Amino acid sequence: MLINQQGQYVYKTKPRRCRNCASKAIVSYVFGFPVDFVFEDQLLPRLQQQYQIGGCAIELGEFAKSWHCKNCGMDFYKKNNNVYRE
């Protein structure tokens, strides 16, 4: 684990416990546009328990949101290997 210049906690793998509240309720971020059946079948509440929905925009910075604590709301980051460089 390292803390980058923006004060974000950066991990190589999913943390086991939240650094802020010691909770084990750490879930992965999911990005993308949800399809219609997610809303029609009442699937959204179950998905929100198992994942953190990050929206349609994927971050292109050096570090990307990867995990989220469902207990306190803290985000954890991973080095983004998909950064576009000219």
C-alpha positions as CSV (number, residue, x, y, z in Angstrom):
1,M,0.0,0.0,0.0
2,L,1.2,3.5,-0.8
3,I,-0.4,7.0,-0.5
4,N,-0.1,9.0,-3.6
5,Q,0.2,12.8,-3.9
6,Q,-3.6,13.2,-3.9
7,G,-3.8,11.4,-0.6
8,Q,-5.4,8.3,-2.2
9,Y,-4.7,4.9,-0.8
10,V,-3.2,2.8,-3.6
11,Y,-3.1,-1.0,-3.5
12,K,-1.9,-3.7,-5.9
13,T,-4.7,-6.1,-4.8
14,K,-8.1,-5.7,-3.1
15,P,-7.6,-4.8,0.6
16,R,-9.0,-7.2,3.2
17,R,-10.0,-4.5,5.6
18,C,-10.9,-0.8,5.3
19,R,-8.0,1.4,6.4
20,N,-10.5,3.9,7.8
21,C,-13.1,1.7,9.8
22,A,-11.6,-1.8,9.7
23,S,-14.7,-3.2,8.0
24,K,-14.4,-6.2,5.7
25,A,-17.2,-4.9,3.5
26,I,-14.9,-4.0,0.6
27,V,-16.4,-4.3,-2.9
28,S,-15.1,-3.8,-6.4
29,Y,-16.1,-0.9,-8.6
30,V,-18.1,-1.7,-11.8
31,F,-18.1,0.9,-14.7
32,G,-20.3,1.0,-17.8
33,F,-23.8,1.8,-18.9
34,P,-26.3,-0.6,-17.3
35,V,-28.6,-2.5,-19.7
36,D,-32.4,-2.4,-19.4
37,F,-32.9,-5.8,-17.8
38,V,-31.0,-4.6,-14.7
39,F,-33.7,-2.1,-13.9
40,E,-36.7,-4.2,-15.1
41,D,-35.9,-7.3,-13.0
42,Q,-35.2,-5.4,-9.8
43,L,-31.6,-6.6,-10.1
44,L,-30.1,-3.2,-9.3
45,P,-30.4,-3.4,-5.4
46,R,-28.6,-6.8,-5.4
47,L,-25.9,-5.5,-7.7
48,Q,-25.4,-2.5,-5.4
49,Q,-24.8,-4.8,-2.4
50,Q,-22.1,-6.8,-4.2
51,Y,-20.5,-4.0,-6.2
52,Q,-20.0,-0.2,-6.2
53,I,-21.5,1.2,-9.3
54,G,-19.1,3.8,-10.7
55,G,-21.1,5.2,-13.7
56,C,-20.3,5.3,-17.3
57,A,-17.1,7.4,-17.2
58,I,-13.8,5.4,-16.7
59,E,-11.0,7.4,-15.2
60,L,-8.0,7.8,-17.3
61,G,-5.6,9.2,-14.7
62,E,-2.6,7.4,-13.3
63,F,-4.7,5.8,-10.5
64,A,-8.2,4.4,-10.9
65,K,-10.9,3.7,-8.3
66,S,-11.0,0.0,-7.9
67,W,-12.5,-0.8,-4.5
68,H,-15.0,0.8,-2.1
69,C,-15.9,0.3,1.6
70,K,-19.6,-0.1,1.9
71,N,-19.4,0.7,5.6
72,C,-17.7,4.2,5.6
73,G,-17.6,5.0,1.9
74,M,-13.8,5.2,1.5
75,D,-12.4,4.5,-2.0
76,F,-9.2,2.6,-2.7
77,Y,-7.2,2.9,-5.9
78,K,-5.0,0.8,-8.1
79,K,-2.4,1.9,-10.5
80,N,-4.0,2.4,-13.9
81,N,-2.2,0.4,-16.6
82,N,-4.5,1.7,-19.3
83,V,-3.3,5.3,-19.2
84,Y,-2.9,6.8,-22.7
85,R,0.5,8.4,-23.1
86,E,1.6,10.3,-26.3
